[in-house]
């Protein structure tokens, strides 16, 4: 049964949509596990809008953004290609002007956008969702929708601009140096920069040191995750530590363990995952490892720049330096946009929805507050002002059951028109030259190399090799299981996982690309990472000894 029957262009329609495009790709980076109906509505509507807005604002020569559909909790995308050669050339002229601010003044461009969004967030938070009237709750919900729309406009204007610069730089490196974004020299050129996500992690590390100073480190280290809050509250120093920690959370705790959903608590609601990050730093001990590693990375970066500039023809040095400058911003933006855009906005969508959910459940419209995630905005609008006598339990219950069914099966990686192969589909992707598809969401497909006799083939996210014990992690609540030296095996990773990278010797992820979180952070920590192995979490078991060869993008299971 369709969820969005009344809204064309939201839910996948095989007949209509395969006529529009022969290939629709699953966004496994963001929609695995399956989305709830409420979040799917937000993502499909506004990610689509933002991508088309960003592509048009920049006049991208080859693509006009993406179209999106929701199917069984999965987000499926197709690209709006520019097919006419004359139109491409016309757009290219406009693009060269539109991309200049990213090259000339990235810091101010991004900084102004961040200030704008923080202003929107403060306005949304000024509504007390527990005491507001029904009319005020609904107004806050509508404002949240508008803020989400604006977030995606900023998100995709910035992402298309910065990542297109990355592609241009990679293409220049291919032509001039014969290297691409899997080459160690390419990685060294872009590593060693700080960003807001690392600043948050540094704050968590400082709280680990404060826990030692206040004598509560053992409470955190020896308590189970579910008990740590209660145990800290039993201790006077623990209470003081929590009070200071809450101040940090009020500013930087607007995030959830999953970036692309709203059905999990934020750190502000439940600080347990944040305290688990403090625990990782206590386990690890010593200084903040990224600061320690950064000096080494900066030295390697300077050496790499000197090496490649000696090979770049004199008449191309100026253009190469400009492209290098914007490419070096990609890792920074990739992590910072997660903090300031996706995570923060989605946390406030959750806050607004739950405020309404509590009101609707108290009125008997739904059973539990979080059943609101199985409604869609038009139903919220119909119920919030005057909920008297309205019953949406049957709708929420039915969709909840459907969602549980989706969670028990896998969505196909692509939906293809009959006669159209996956190779054909990947050809379209490459033809689009779309940086987000190629470098974030879909990525490069693994190329099996029989001579390597590997168990899993993927793509290099970060170079190097390691051997160690595999730790398969399917959700953030399991991160507490990680021990120093483990090799993380996951579907994908997100910013709230960053602190554990200091304990890891390597990373293997089912899905990812060169600008995905797992690849960027692995490069900063100097550990090997293989991305897009597809079946890592299915084939590797916790406790098995494995070898990760990041240089060749392969994984070996040593004790089968």
Secondary structure as the mmCIF struct_conf table of DSSP 4:
data_model
#
loop_
_struct_conf.conf_type_id
_struct_conf.id
_struct_conf.beg_label_comp_id
_struct_conf.beg_label_asym_id
_struct_conf.beg_label_seq_id
_struct_conf.end_label_comp_id
_struct_conf.end_label_asym_id
_struct_conf.end_label_seq_id
BEND BEND1 UNK A 3 UNK A 3
TURN_TY1_P TURN_TY1_P1 UNK A 5 UNK A 6
BEND BEND2 UNK A 7 UNK A 7
TURN_TY1_P TURN_TY1_P2 UNK A 8 UNK A 10
STRN STRN1 UNK A 11 UNK A 11
HELX_RH_AL_P HELX_RH_AL_P1 UNK A 14 UNK A 20
BEND BEND3 UNK A 22 UNK A 22
STRN STRN2 UNK A 23 UNK A 26
TURN_TY1_P TURN_TY1_P3 UNK A 28 UNK A 30
BEND BEND4 UNK A 31 UNK A 33
HELX_LH_PP_P HELX_LH_PP_P1 UNK A 34 UNK A 36
HELX_RH_AL_P HELX_RH_AL_P2 UNK A 37 UNK A 58
TURN_TY1_P TURN_TY1_P4 UNK A 59 UNK A 59
BEND BEND5 UNK A 61 UNK A 62
STRN STRN3 UNK A 63 UNK A 71
TURN_TY1_P TURN_TY1_P5 UNK A 72 UNK A 73
STRN STRN4 UNK A 74 UNK A 81
HELX_RH_AL_P HELX_RH_AL_P3 UNK A 85 UNK A 98
TURN_TY1_P TURN_TY1_P6 UNK A 99 UNK A 99
HELX_RH_AL_P HELX_RH_AL_P4 UNK A 100 UNK A 104
HELX_RH_AL_P HELX_RH_AL_P5 UNK A 106 UNK A 125
TURN_TY1_P TURN_TY1_P7 UNK A 126 UNK A 126
BEND BEND6 UNK A 127 UNK A 127
TURN_TY1_P TURN_TY1_P8 UNK A 129 UNK A 131
BEND BEND7 UNK A 132 UNK A 132
HELX_RH_AL_P HELX_RH_AL_P6 UNK A 134 UNK A 177
BEND BEND8 UNK A 178 UNK A 178
TURN_TY1_P TURN_TY1_P9 UNK A 181 UNK A 182
BEND BEND9 UNK A 183 UNK A 183
HELX_RH_AL_P HELX_RH_AL_P7 UNK A 184 UNK A 190
HELX_RH_AL_P HELX_RH_AL_P8 UNK A 196 UNK A 213
TURN_TY1_P TURN_TY1_P10 UNK A 214 UNK A 215
HELX_RH_AL_P HELX_RH_AL_P9 UNK A 217 UNK A 222
BEND BEND10 UNK A 223 UNK A 223
TURN_TY1_P TURN_TY1_P11 UNK A 225 UNK A 227
HELX_RH_AL_P HELX_RH_AL_P10 UNK A 228 UNK A 233
TURN_TY1_P TURN_TY1_P12 UNK A 234 UNK A 234
BEND BEND11 UNK A 235 UNK A 235
HELX_RH_AL_P HELX_RH_AL_P11 UNK A 236 UNK A 252
BEND BEND12 UNK A 257 UNK A 258
TURN_TY1_P TURN_TY1_P13 UNK A 259 UNK A 260
BEND BEND13 UNK A 262 UNK A 264
TURN_TY1_P TURN_TY1_P14 UNK A 267 UNK A 269
TURN_TY1_P TURN_TY1_P15 UNK A 271 UNK A 271
HELX_RH_AL_P HELX_RH_AL_P12 UNK A 272 UNK A 284
BEND BEND14 UNK A 286 UNK A 287
HELX_RH_AL_P HELX_RH_AL_P13 UNK A 289 UNK A 309
TURN_TY1_P TURN_TY1_P16 UNK A 310 UNK A 311
BEND BEND15 UNK A 312 UNK A 312
HELX_RH_3T_P HELX_RH_3T_P1 UNK A 314 UNK A 316
HELX_RH_AL_P HELX_RH_AL_P14 UNK A 317 UNK A 337
HELX_RH_PI_P HELX_RH_PI_P1 UNK A 338 UNK A 343
HELX_RH_AL_P HELX_RH_AL_P15 UNK A 344 UNK A 362
TURN_TY1_P TURN_TY1_P17 UNK A 363 UNK A 364
BEND BEND16 UNK A 365 UNK A 368
HELX_RH_3T_P HELX_RH_3T_P2 UNK A 369 UNK A 374
BEND BEND17 UNK A 375 UNK A 375
HELX_RH_AL_P HELX_RH_AL_P16 UNK A 377 UNK A 384
BEND BEND18 UNK A 385 UNK A 385
TURN_TY1_P TURN_TY1_P18 UNK A 388 UNK A 389
HELX_RH_AL_P HELX_RH_AL_P17 UNK A 393 UNK A 407
TURN_TY1_P TURN_TY1_P19 UNK A 408 UNK A 408
BEND BEND19 UNK A 409 UNK A 409
HELX_LH_PP_P HELX_LH_PP_P2 UNK A 410 UNK A 412
BEND BEND20 UNK A 413 UNK A 413
STRN STRN5 UNK A 414 UNK A 416
TURN_TY1_P TURN_TY1_P20 UNK A 418 UNK A 419
HELX_RH_AL_P HELX_RH_AL_P18 UNK A 422 UNK A 432
TURN_TY1_P TURN_TY1_P21 UNK A 433 UNK A 433
HELX_RH_AL_P HELX_RH_AL_P19 UNK A 435 UNK A 436
HELX_RH_PI_P HELX_RH_PI_P2 UNK A 437 UNK A 441
BEND BEND21 UNK A 442 UNK A 442
HELX_LH_PP_P HELX_LH_PP_P3 UNK A 444 UNK A 446
HELX_RH_3T_P HELX_RH_3T_P3 UNK A 450 UNK A 452
BEND BEND22 UNK A 455 UNK A 455
STRN STRN6 UNK A 456 UNK A 457
STRN STRN7 UNK A 459 UNK A 462
STRN STRN8 UNK A 465 UNK A 472
BEND BEND23 UNK A 474 UNK A 475
HELX_RH_3T_P HELX_RH_3T_P4 UNK A 476 UNK A 481
TURN_TY1_P TURN_TY1_P22 UNK A 484 UNK A 485
STRN STRN9 UNK A 487 UNK A 490
BEND BEND24 UNK A 491 UNK A 491
HELX_RH_3T_P HELX_RH_3T_P5 UNK A 495 UNK A 503
BEND BEND25 UNK A 505 UNK A 505
STRN STRN10 UNK A 506 UNK A 509
BEND BEND26 UNK A 510 UNK A 511
TURN_TY1_P TURN_TY1_P23 UNK A 514 UNK A 515
BEND BEND27 UNK A 516 UNK A 516
HELX_RH_AL_P HELX_RH_AL_P20 UNK A 517 UNK A 525
TURN_TY1_P TURN_TY1_P24 UNK A 526 UNK A 526
STRN STRN11 UNK A 528 UNK A 531
BEND BEND28 UNK A 534 UNK A 535
HELX_RH_AL_P HELX_RH_AL_P21 UNK A 536 UNK A 539
TURN_TY1_P TURN_TY1_P25 UNK A 542 UNK A 543
STRN STRN12 UNK A 545 UNK A 549
TURN_TY1_P TURN_TY1_P26 UNK A 550 UNK A 553
STRN STRN13 UNK A 554 UNK A 557
BEND BEND29 UNK A 558 UNK A 558
#
